[in-house]
């Protein structure tokens, strides 16, 4: 299996929250990165009067204590901006003359985080939001290629990890409503049909099929057609064709 297959297989086996930090360590080792962190807010821990974020990280306990003592969560752009974003965000975008941010990222490196970082947002069906963040000590060339190759796995890993946390925490999610045409396009995609083949089968134009698939991806919070099919199958929205 490749790294993605291995990561998804391990996520599927998770049954308790205390298994997640170890899982994150193995993901980091599999991709040659330094740290991995997952943070979720919204409907998780919903029974509490003031819900706390769900956090699982591979950071050192010293950095966690330092981060809390300094109140860095109030200025950390990876969280303050990342949770509002739809697309992955490269921490290099936070380069700033702001002294407090330079101190934050400088101390993070001193406490074991990589010099490069990236966050992958997850937007759940019930309004919850999550961030899957990684750091690495790659040089500019390594970072450039990682972003265009292996890092394409992380939105998928993030979505599956979020599903696992929801399952562990007992947060039930209703599958989104997909139109009959969106379901048909996904159904035939799940059977390995191309956009052109879907168009021929359904009597639609290729442009229309692409629009239905794009709409389905958006509703499912999927990063690709393959990811959308995976979510739809797990949600019971699709069925096996005879």
Residue pairs with C-beta under 8 A, 6 or more apart in sequence:
1 9
3 30
3 31
3 150
3 153
4 153
4 156
4 157
6 30
7 26
7 27
7 30
7 153
7 157
7 160
8 156
8 157
8 160
10 23
10 26
11 23
11 157
11 160
11 161
11 164
12 160
12 164
14 20
14 23
14 164
14 168
15 168
16 168
17 56
17 165
17 168
17 169
20 38
20 56
20 161
20 164
20 165
21 56
21 57
21 58
23 161
24 36
24 37
24 38
24 56
24 57
24 58
25 36
25 58
27 36
27 157
28 34
28 35
28 36
28 58
28 134
31 134
31 150
31 153
32 136
33 114
33 134
33 135
33 136
34 112
34 113
34 114
34 135
34 136
34 137
35 57
35 58
35 59
35 112
35 113
35 114
35 134
35 135
36 57
36 58
36 132
36 133
36 134
37 55
37 56
37 57
37 58
37 59
37 131
37 132
37 133
37 134
38 54
38 55
38 56
38 57
38 130
38 131
38 132
38 133
38 158
38 161
38 162
38 165
39 53
39 54
39 55
39 79
39 130
39 131
39 133
40 53
40 54
40 55
40 122
40 128
40 129
40 130
40 131
40 162
40 165
41 51
41 53
41 54
41 83
41 128
41 129
41 130
42 51
42 124
42 126
42 127
42 128
42 129
43 51
43 124
43 126
43 127
43 128
43 171
44 51
44 53
44 54
44 128
44 165
44 166
44 169
44 171
45 51
45 52
45 54
45 169
46 171
54 130
54 165
54 169
56 165
57 64
59 67
59 111
59 112
59 113
60 111
60 112
62 111
63 107
63 108
63 111
63 112
63 113
66 107
66 111
67 73
70 104
70 107
72 104
73 79
74 80
75 100
75 101
75 104
76 104
77 91
77 94
77 101
78 89
78 91
78 94
78 117
78 119
78 131
78 133
79 131
81 89
81 94
82 89
82 119
82 121
82 131
82 133
83 121
83 129
83 131
85 119
85 121
86 121
86 123
87 121
88 118
88 119
88 120
88 121
88 151
88 154
88 155
89 118
89 119
89 121
90 117
90 118
90 147
91 105
91 116
91 117
91 118
91 119
91 135
92 116
94 101
94 105
96 102
108 135
109 115
113 135
114 134
114 135
114 136
114 137
114 138
115 135
115 136
115 137
116 135
116 136
116 137
116 138
116 143
117 133
117 134
117 135
117 136
118 133
118 134
118 135
118 147
118 151
118 154
119 131
119 132
119 133
120 131
120 132
120 133
120 154
120 155
120 158
121 129
121 130
121 131
121 158
122 129
122 130
122 131
122 132
122 158
122 159
122 162
122 221
123 129
123 221
124 130
124 162
124 166
124 173
124 221
125 173
125 174
125 175
125 176
125 221
126 171
126 173
128 166
128 171
130 158
130 162
130 165
132 154
132 155
132 157
132 158
132 161
132 162
134 151
134 154
136 142
136 143
136 146
138 146
155 223
155 227
156 223
156 224
156 227
159 221
159 222
159 223
159 227
159 231
163 234
166 172
166 173
175 232
175 235
175 236
175 237
176 219
176 220
177 219
178 186
178 216
178 219
178 220
178 232
178 237
179 212
179 215
181 202
181 204
181 212
182 212
182 213
182 215
182 216
182 219
183 216
183 232
183 237
183 238
184 198
184 202
184 212
185 198
185 202
185 209
185 212
185 213
185 216
186 213
186 216
186 225
186 228
186 229
186 232
186 237
186 238
187 238
187 239
187 241
188 197
188 198
188 201
188 202
189 198
189 213
189 225
189 228
189 229
190 229
190 232
190 233
190 238
191 241
193 201
195 206
195 209
195 210
195 213
196 206
198 204
198 209
199 205
199 206
199 208
199 209
202 209
204 212
213 225
213 228
216 222
216 228
216 232
217 223
217 224
217 225
217 227
217 228
220 227
220 228
220 231
220 232
221 231
222 228
222 230
222 231
229 238
232 238
